[in-house]
Amino acid sequence: MALLGGQYASSDEEDPPSITKDGATTAATPVVAAPEVSLDVWSHCTAIAKSNINSMQDPMRLQLMLAKPTDTALTYNVPYADLARPSQGPSNPYKSTQGNALKRKNALTGDAQEAVISDATFTAQHRTFQSLGYTKDPSVNGTFVGDLTKAQALGGRDVIQMRPSKEESAAFRLKRQKKGEASIVDGEGAYKGPWARYQDDQLYEDEAALGEEELASDEEYVEEAIVPARSTAVAKLTSDYQDDLANTETTEFNGTAQYDYQGRTYMHVPQDLDIDLRKEPGTHKNYIPKKLIHTWKSHTKAINALRFFPGSGHLLLSASADTKVKVWDVYHNRELLRTYSGHTKSVTDSTFSPSGTHFLTGSYDRHMKIWDTETGACISRFQTSTKAVPHVLRFHPSSDTHEFLVGTSDKKIVQFDTRSGEMTQEYDHHLQAVNTITFVDENRRFITTSDDKSLRAWEYNIPVPIKFIAEPYMYSLVRASPHPNGKSVVFQSGDNQIVVYASTDRFRQNRKKSFRGHNNAGYAIDVGISPDGQFVMSGDSGGFVCFWDWKTCKMWHKIQAHEGPVVCAQWHPQESSKVVTAGLEGSIKYWD
C-alpha cells in the first residue's frame, strides 16, 4: 500500500513516460497535482534540512508520517529524531507560552474573561436587556449589544434611569379609579381594590373587541350579550366582617309548648306512660329490635354523638357536624325541643352531667362549653392551655363532684373544675390523640385509649398510669362502653372486631371474647351494651346495625339501618328493646 501511495507501478520500469513536442504528457504519464513541497518545517534545523532534502521529500516516508488523526496506534517505529522535533503546522492560540498546559474553555461557547462589576449594576443591565432588548457592553465602554436601534432611540438609558419621577408617578396614579369601600359589594363606590382600572383601560378594551385583537393577559373580555346586574349598594353594616362567634351562644325553643298545664318544662320525667322511667336501669330483660318506629330529621350534616338523658332516657341529645346541638322528645310527640348554637365548627362530642341538668360539648373550634339543658344558656367556656381540639368529653359520674375530663388532639387528658373554670390535673403519657375515656372501679379509676394503639389505666387525680398495654397486634381503639356488671369494658378496634378488657386490677384482655362480622375500618363507630348486659351492639360502615350475644359472642341479628356508615348507636336505658342510630347523612332513627 505504501508503494501505491508513492505513485509506484510495475509498468513504470518497462514503459518510460513519453513527452510530446509541446511538453504535454500522455495518458500513461502520472499527473502531479502540486509541486513537491516539504511538509516538514523545522526552524531550528535548517542546515540539516538542506543536507537531507532528498530523504525528507521521500513520498514513502511522508505517507508513513502523515497518519490519520483518528488512529490510536502507530503503524511504524518512529525514530527518536522525529519524536524530539517540534509540532508541525500553525501555532495553537490556546497553548500557554509558559509551560505545556493548554487553556481550557471555561464557557460552553469559548473563553469568558472576568470583569469587575457590582451586583446592582449587573441586575440593572440584565433587567434592561430583558425589558428593552439591549444592554451595555462591559468589555468596551460606551458600546451596546442587542437592539442598537432601540438603544439609540432611548439614549442608551437602563431601566433605573427610565424610572418616572415622583410628579409623573403621582399624575399617573390620578388616572386610576378609586379602590372603593370594602363593605360595598356592587354599585357606586363598590370595592375594586387591586383590580381598579385606569382611565384608558376601557377605551383600549373597546377598541380591541372591535378589532378582534387579543387582549392582554391581565385583562378580561366581557361579552356584549351579558349585561352585568346593577343592584343597589348593600349597606355597610350588612357586609362587615364577622366577629369571633366562639363566645356568642344562642338558643331556640322548637317545641309545641314550653310548659305543660302544671308549668313544668320538658325536663320533667313523664309519668303518664305504660313504663316506669324512674326505675333502676338494667332491671328488665332486653330484646333485639326489629322495626323502625320513628325518624328525626333536622341536622344538615353528619351526627357525631347521641346521648340519652341519664336514668330516664326521655330526652335525646344529638351533636352534629353542622355546629348545632339539639334535644329531642323521645315520647309523646317525638319532636325537636331545643337547638343550641354557639360553636363555629363541627361538634366532636357531647355528654350529660350525672343529673342531666347540664351537658358539655366540644368542637373543632377548640372550645368546650357547658350548657343549661332547660334554658339553653351557656354557663361556662373552657379551653386547654395549648388550644387543642377536644376529641372525647366525660363528666365524673359521681354527683357530688364538679369535674370533667377531656381527651385532646395533643395527646393529653386534661381535668377541669366546672366551678372555678381552672385546670386541676393533666395526664400526659399518650403519644397520639386520645380517643376514649371510660370510668371503672366505682369511678375511682379510668381507662383511656389513643391513636398510638395503646391502652392506659389511671387512678383519678394521679397523673401516672397504673397500667400500660401496647401489643404489636393491637389496633387503635376508637370507641368504648363499660359493661353493666362493672367487670369489663368493650372497645371498638380498628381491625373489624370488638375486643374486651377487664376493668379490675389487672386490666387484662379477655381473649375468649371477640365480636366479629362487621366492618368498621376507617370510622369511629359507636359500640354499646344493653342495660341488662345480654347483647352487644355496634354500627357498621355498610349501613348495618349488628347485635351479638354477650355470652356466646355469636352474631344474633343484623339490620340495614342507613344508606351510609352508622357511626352512632345507643341503647335506651329503660326500654326493653329500643335503640337509636345515626349516620353520616344526618338522620336519627328509633328502632323497636
C-alpha positions in Angstrom: 0.0 0.0 0.0 2.9 2.3 0.7 4.2 1.7 -2.8 0.9 2.6 -4.3 0.7 5.7 -2.2 4.1 6.7 -3.5 2.9 6.7 -7.2 4.8 3.5 -8.0 3.6 1.0 -10.6 5.2 -2.1 -12.2 4.7 -0.7 -15.7 6.9 2.2 -14.9 10.1 0.2 -15.5 9.1 -1.1 -18.9 7.4 1.9 -20.4 9.2 5.2 -19.7 7.0 8.2 -20.0 6.9 9.8 -23.4 6.8 13.6 -23.8 5.3 15.3 -26.8 6.8 18.2 -28.6 4.6 20.8 -26.9 5.6 19.5 -23.5 2.2 17.8 -22.7 2.2 14.4 -21.1 0.5 11.4 -22.5 -2.2 9.4 -20.8 0.3 7.0 -19.3 2.3 9.7 -17.6 1.4 10.3 -13.9 0.0 13.8 -13.2 1.4 15.7 -10.2 -1.4 17.8 -8.7 1.1 20.1 -6.8 4.8 20.7 -6.8 6.9 18.9 -4.4 6.9 21.0 -1.2 8.1 19.6 2.0 5.6 19.4 4.9 8.3 19.3 7.5 9.0 22.8 8.8 11.7 23.0 11.4 13.0 26.4 12.1 15.9 25.3 14.3 17.4 22.7 12.0 17.6 24.4 8.6 21.1 23.2 7.8 20.0 19.6 8.4 17.0 20.1 6.2 19.2 21.3 3.3 21.6 18.4 3.6 18.8 15.8 3.8 16.3 17.3 1.5 16.0 14.2 -0.7 15.2 11.9 2.3 12.7 14.4 3.7 10.8 14.5 0.5 10.6 10.8 0.1 7.0 10.0 -0.7 7.0 6.7 1.2 8.2 8.3 4.4 5.7 11.1 4.0 2.9 8.6 3.7 4.1 6.8 6.9 4.4 10.0 8.9 1.0 11.5 7.9 -1.2 9.1 9.8 -4.9 9.6 10.3 -5.9 11.9 13.1 -8.3 9.2 14.4 -5.6 6.5 14.7 -4.8 5.3 18.2 -1.7 3.3 17.4 1.5 3.9 15.4 1.9 1.9 12.2 5.8 2.1 12.2 8.7 2.6 14.5 9.2 6.4 14.8 12.9 7.4 15.1 14.0 9.4 18.1 14.8 12.3 15.9 11.2 12.6 14.8 9.9 12.3 18.3 12.1 15.2 19.5 11.1 17.5 16.7 8.6 20.4 17.4 5.0 20.2 16.4 4.2 20.9 12.8 1.6 23.2 11.4 0.2 26.6 12.6 0.7 27.7 16.2 -2.1 26.8 18.7 -3.6 30.1 20.0 -4.8 28.3 23.2 -1.5 26.9 24.1 0.2 28.6 27.0 3.5 30.3 26.4 4.7 29.3 29.8 4.7 25.6 30.2 2.8 22.9 28.2 -0.6 23.4 29.8 -3.5 24.1 27.4 -6.0 26.8 28.0 -9.4 25.1 28.5 -12.7 26.6 27.6 -14.4 28.0 30.8 -17.7 28.6 29.0 -19.7 26.5 26.5 -19.1 28.9 23.6 -15.5 29.8 24.3 -13.3 31.5 26.8 -15.1 34.0 29.1 -13.0 36.7 30.6 -13.6 38.0 34.1 -14.8 41.6 34.6 -15.3 43.5 37.8 -18.9 44.6 38.0 -21.2 45.1 41.0 -24.3 43.0 41.6 -26.6 46.1 41.4 -25.1 47.1 38.0 -25.4 43.6 36.7 -29.0 43.3 37.8 -29.9 46.6 36.2 -28.3 45.7 32.9 -29.9 42.3 33.0 -33.4 43.8 33.6 -32.7 46.3 30.8 -31.9 43.6 28.3 -35.0 41.6 29.3 -37.3 44.6 29.1 -35.8 46.8 26.3 -33.7 44.3 24.4 -30.3 46.0 24.7 -27.6 46.4 27.3 -24.1 47.9 27.7 -21.1 46.0 26.6 -18.9 45.6 29.7 -15.7 45.0 27.7 -15.9 48.2 25.7 -17.0 51.5 27.3 -19.8 53.3 25.5 -20.9 50.5 23.3 -24.1 48.4 23.4 -25.2 44.9 22.4 -28.6 43.8 21.4 -31.2 46.1 19.7 -29.0 49.0 18.8 -31.8 50.9 17.1 -33.9 50.9 20.3 -30.8 51.8 22.3 -30.2 54.9 20.1 -33.9 55.9 20.3 -33.9 55.7 24.1 -30.4 57.2 24.5 -29.0 54.1 26.0 -30.8 54.5 29.3 -31.3 51.5 31.5 -34.5 50.6 33.5 -33.2 52.5 36.5 -32.7 55.7 34.6 -36.1 55.4 32.9 -38.0 55.3 36.2 -40.5 58.1 36.2 -40.2 60.9 38.7 -42.5 61.5 41.7 -44.5 64.0 39.8 -45.1 61.7 36.9 -46.0 58.8 39.2 -48.5 61.0 41.0 -50.1 62.1 37.8 -50.3 58.5 36.6 -52.0 57.4 39.8 -54.6 60.1 39.5 -55.8 58.3 36.3 -56.8 55.2 38.3 -60.2 54.6 39.6 -60.9 54.7 43.3 -60.5 51.4 45.2 -63.9 51.8 46.9 -65.3 50.6 50.2 -64.7 47.0 51.2 -68.2 46.9 52.7 -69.9 47.8 49.3 -70.3 44.8 47.0 -71.8 46.3 43.9 -72.9 49.7 42.6 -71.4 53.1 43.1 -68.4 53.1 45.4 -68.1 49.3 45.2 -64.8 47.7 46.3 -62.3 47.2 43.4 -59.0 47.0 45.3 -56.1 46.0 43.2 -58.5 45.4 40.2 -59.2 49.1 39.9 -58.8 50.2 36.2 -57.1 53.2 34.7 -58.9 55.7 32.5 -57.5 54.4 29.2 -58.3 50.7 30.0 -61.9 50.8 28.9 -61.1 52.6 25.7 -58.4 50.0 24.9 -60.8 47.2 25.7 -63.5 48.5 23.4 -61.0 49.0 20.5 -59.6 45.5 21.0 -63.1 44.0 20.9 -64.0 45.9 17.7 -60.7 45.0 16.0 -60.9 41.3 17.2 -57.5 41.7 18.7 -56.3 39.5 21.6 -56.4 41.2 25.0 -53.5 41.4 27.4 -53.0 38.6 29.9 -54.1 40.8 32.8 -57.4 41.9 31.2 -60.8 40.3 30.8 -63.2 40.4 27.9 -66.8 41.0 28.7 -69.3 39.6 26.2 -71.8 42.0 24.9 -74.7 39.6 25.4 -74.1 39.5 29.1 -75.4 42.6 30.8 -73.9 43.0 34.4 -76.6 43.3 37.1 -76.8 46.8 38.6 -78.2 46.1 42.1 -78.4 48.7 44.8 -75.5 49.1 47.1 -75.6 47.0 50.2 -75.5 48.7 53.5 -72.1 48.7 55.2 -73.5 47.1 58.4 -74.7 44.1 56.5 -71.4 43.3 54.9 -69.0 44.0 57.8 -66.6 41.3 58.7 -68.0 38.9 61.3 -66.7 38.9 64.8 -65.4 35.8 66.5 -68.6 33.9 67.2 -66.9 31.4 69.5 -68.1 33.4 72.5 -71.6 34.1 71.1 -74.2 31.5 72.0 -77.9 31.4 71.1 -80.7 29.0 71.7 -84.1 28.5 70.2 -87.1 26.5 71.5 -88.6 24.5 68.7 -91.3 22.5 70.6 -95.0 23.0 70.6 -95.3 24.3 74.2 -92.5 25.2 76.6 -94.6 24.5 79.7 -97.3 21.9 80.4 -100.6 22.6 82.3 -98.7 22.4 85.6 -95.9 24.8 84.4 -93.3 22.1 84.0 -90.8 22.0 81.2 -89.5 19.1 79.2 -87.1 18.4 82.0 -89.8 16.7 83.9 -89.8 12.9 83.6 -93.2 11.9 82.1 -95.3 9.6 84.3 -98.3 9.1 82.1 -96.7 6.3 80.2 -97.0 2.5 80.4 -93.5 2.2 81.6 -91.8 3.5 84.8 -88.9 5.7 83.7 -87.7 6.2 87.3 -86.7 2.6 88.0 -83.1 1.5 88.1 -81.7 0.8 84.5 -81.0 -2.8 83.8 -83.7 -4.3 86.0 -85.7 -5.5 82.9 -84.8 -8.1 80.2 -83.7 -6.7 76.8 -84.5 -8.0 73.3 -83.3 -7.3 69.8 -85.2 -4.5 67.9 -86.7 -5.5 64.6 -88.5 -2.5 63.1 -88.2 1.3 62.6 -90.7 3.3 64.6 -89.6 6.9 64.1 -87.1 9.1 62.2 -85.9 12.5 63.3 -84.6 14.9 60.7 -83.3 18.4 61.4 -79.5 18.2 61.1 -77.9 19.0 57.8 -74.7 17.1 58.3 -73.3 14.0 59.9 -74.2 13.1 63.5 -71.2 12.8 65.7 -72.7 11.9 69.1 -76.0 10.7 70.6 -76.8 10.7 74.3 -79.9 9.7 76.2 -81.0 11.6 79.3 -79.3 10.0 82.3 -81.6 7.5 84.1 -84.9 8.1 82.4 -83.9 8.5 78.8 -87.0 10.7 78.0 -84.7 13.2 76.1 -82.2 12.6 73.4 -79.2 14.8 72.8 -77.6 15.0 69.4 -74.4 16.7 68.3 -73.7 17.3 64.6 -71.1 18.5 62.2 -73.4 21.4 61.3 -72.2 23.0 64.6 -75.6 22.6 66.2 -76.7 20.6 69.3 -80.3 19.6 69.6 -82.6 18.0 72.2 -85.4 15.7 71.0 -88.5 14.3 72.8 -88.4 10.5 72.9 -92.0 10.2 74.0 -95.3 11.9 73.3 -94.9 13.9 70.0 -91.3 13.0 69.5 -90.5 16.5 68.3 -87.5 18.7 68.3 -87.5 20.6 71.6 -84.5 23.0 71.5 -81.5 23.9 69.4 -78.2 25.1 70.9 -75.9 27.3 68.7 -72.6 28.5 69.8 -69.8 26.5 68.1 -68.3 27.7 64.8 -67.1 24.3 63.7 -68.2 20.6 63.8 -69.1 19.4 67.3 -66.9 16.4 68.2 -68.6 15.1 71.3 -71.2 15.8 74.0 -72.1 14.3 77.3 -74.7 14.9 80.1 -73.8 15.7 83.6 -74.8 13.0 86.2 -78.0 14.9 87.0 -78.8 15.8 83.4 -79.4 19.5 84.2 -76.3 20.4 82.2 -74.4 19.0 79.3 -70.9 19.5 77.9 -69.9 19.9 74.2 -66.6 20.1 72.5 -65.8 21.3 68.9 -63.2 21.6 66.3 -63.2 25.3 67.1 -61.1 24.2 70.2 -63.7 25.3 72.7 -65.7 23.4 75.3 -68.9 24.7 76.7 -71.3 23.8 79.4 -75.0 24.4 78.6 -78.1 24.5 80.7 -80.4 21.8 79.3 -83.6 23.5 80.2 -82.9 27.2 79.3 -80.3 26.7 76.7 -77.9 29.2 78.3 -74.2 28.7 78.1 -72.9 28.6 81.6 -69.2 28.4 81.1 -66.5 28.0 78.5 -63.2 26.1 78.6 -60.1 25.9 76.5 -56.9 23.9 77.1 -53.6 25.8 77.5 -52.4 24.5 74.1 -55.8 25.2 72.4 -56.1 21.6 71.3 -59.1 20.1 69.7 -61.3 18.1 72.3 -62.0 14.6 71.0 -63.8 13.0 73.9 -65.6 14.5 77.0 -66.7 12.8 80.2 -68.2 14.2 83.4 -67.1 12.4 86.5 -70.1 10.0 87.3 -70.3 11.0 90.9 -73.0 13.5 91.5 -71.0 15.3 94.3 -68.1 16.2 92.0 -67.9 19.2 89.7 -65.1 18.0 87.4 -64.8 16.6 83.9 -62.1 15.0 81.7 -61.3 15.9 78.1 -59.1 13.9 75.8 -57.5 16.2 73.2 -55.7 16.0 69.9 -52.3 16.9 71.6 -52.0 13.6 73.4 -53.3 14.8 76.8 -56.1 14.1 79.1 -57.0 17.4 80.9 -59.1 17.7 84.1 -61.2 20.8 84.7 -63.2 22.1 87.6 -66.6 23.5 86.5 -66.9 25.9 89.4 -63.6 27.7 89.1 -63.0 27.0 85.4 -59.4 26.1 86.1 -57.4 23.1 85.0 -56.8 20.9 88.0 -54.9 17.9 86.6 -53.1 16.8 83.4 -52.5 13.3 82.3 -49.7 13.3 79.7 -48.4 9.9 78.7 -50.1 9.1 75.4 -48.2 9.5 72.2 -51.0 10.5 69.9 -54.6 11.9 70.0 -56.8 10.4 72.8 -59.9 8.6 71.6 -61.9 7.2 74.7 -62.2 7.8 78.4 -64.1 5.2 80.5 -64.6 5.4 84.3 -64.3 2.0 86.1 -63.9 0.5 89.6 -66.7 2.6 91.2 -65.4 5.7 89.4 -62.0 5.7 91.2 -60.1 4.8 88.1 -60.5 5.4 84.4 -59.2 3.8 81.2 -58.0 5.8 78.1 -57.1 4.7 74.6 -55.3 6.6 71.9 -54.3 6.5 68.3 -50.9 5.3 69.5 -52.5 1.8 69.7 -52.2 1.6 73.4 -54.4 1.3 76.5 -53.6 3.1 79.8 -55.3 2.9 83.2 -55.1 5.7 85.7 -56.0 6.5 89.3 -58.3 9.5 89.3 -56.3 12.7 90.2 -52.9 10.8 89.9 -51.2 11.7 86.6 -49.2 8.4 86.4 -50.7 5.4 84.7 -51.1 2.3 86.8 -51.3 0.0 83.7 -49.9 0.3 80.2 -50.9 -2.2 77.4 -49.4 -2.0 73.9 -49.1 -5.2 71.9 -47.8 -5.5 68.4 -51.0 -6.9 67.1 -53.2 -4.1 68.6 -55.0 -1.6 66.6 -56.4 1.8 67.6 -59.3 1.5 70.0 -61.7 4.3 68.8 -64.9 3.8 71.0 -65.6 2.2 74.4 -68.5 1.2 76.5 -68.5 -0.3 80.1 -70.4 -3.5 80.8 -73.2 -3.1 83.4 -71.6 -5.7 85.6 -68.7 -3.4 86.2 -66.1 -6.0 85.4 -65.4 -5.5 81.7 -65.1 -2.8 79.1 -65.7 -3.4 75.4 -63.6 -1.5 72.8 -64.2 -0.9 69.1 -60.9 -2.0 67.4 -59.8 -0.8 64.1 -59.3 -4.3 62.7 -63.1 -5.0 62.3 -63.6 -6.5 65.7 -64.8 -5.6 69.2 -62.4 -6.6 72.0 -63.0 -6.9 75.7 -60.7 -5.9 78.6 -61.2 -6.5 82.3 -61.8 -3.3 84.4 -60.4 -4.9 87.5 -56.8 -4.6 88.9 -55.0 -6.4 86.1 -56.9 -4.9 83.1 -56.1 -8.0 81.0 -57.7 -8.7 77.6 -60.3 -11.4 77.6 -59.2 -13.4 74.6 -62.2 -15.7 74.8 -64.5 -12.8 73.9 -64.2 -11.2 70.5 -67.1 -10.0 68.4 -66.6 -10.1 64.7 -68.7 -10.0 61.5 -68.9 -6.2 60.9 -66.8 -3.6 59.1 -65.6 -0.6 61.0 -62.2 0.2 59.5 -61.7 3.9 58.8 -64.6 5.1 61.0 -65.1 5.8 64.7 -68.2 3.7 65.2 -70.1 3.5 68.5 -70.3 0.3 70.5 -73.0 -0.2 73.1 -74.2 -2.8 75.6 -77.8 -3.5 76.5 -78.8 -2.3 80.1 -79.1 -5.9 81.2 -75.7 -6.8 79.7 -77.1 -9.5 77.4 -76.4 -8.0 74.0 -73.5 -6.1 72.3 -74.5 -3.6 69.6 -72.3 -1.8 67.0 -72.7 0.2 63.9 -71.2 -0.7 60.5 -69.5 1.1 57.6 -72.1 -0.5 55.3 -75.1 1.0 57.0 -75.9 -2.0 59.2 -76.6 -2.3 63.0 -75.2 -5.6 64.3 -76.1 -7.4 67.5 -74.1 -10.1 69.3 -74.8 -12.4 72.3 -72.5 -11.4 75.2 -72.0 -15.0 76.4 -71.5 -16.9 73.1 -70.0 -14.0 71.1 -72.2 -15.0 68.1 -73.9 -12.5 65.9 -77.6 -12.5 66.8 -79.1 -10.1 64.3 -78.2 -7.6 61.6 -80.4 -4.6 60.5 -80.0 -2.4 57.4 -80.4 0.9 59.2 -78.9 3.6 57.0 -77.6 4.1 53.5 -74.2 5.2 54.7 -72.0 4.3 57.7 -73.7 4.1 61.0 -71.4 6.0 63.4 -73.8 6.4 66.4 -75.8 3.7 68.2 -77.2 3.8 71.7 -79.5 1.6 73.8 -82.4 3.2 75.6 -81.7 2.9 79.4 -85.3 2.0 80.4 -86.9 0.4 77.3 -86.6 -3.4 76.8 -85.8 -3.3 73.0 -85.4 0.3 71.8 -82.2 1.6 70.3 -81.4 4.8 68.4 -78.9 5.1 65.5 -77.5 7.9 63.4 -75.3 8.0 60.3 -73.4 10.4 58.1 -76.5 11.6 56.2 -77.8 13.5 59.3 -80.9 11.5 60.2 -81.6 9.8 63.5 -83.7 6.6 63.6 -85.5 5.0 66.5 -85.9 1.2 66.5 -88.0 -1.2 68.4 
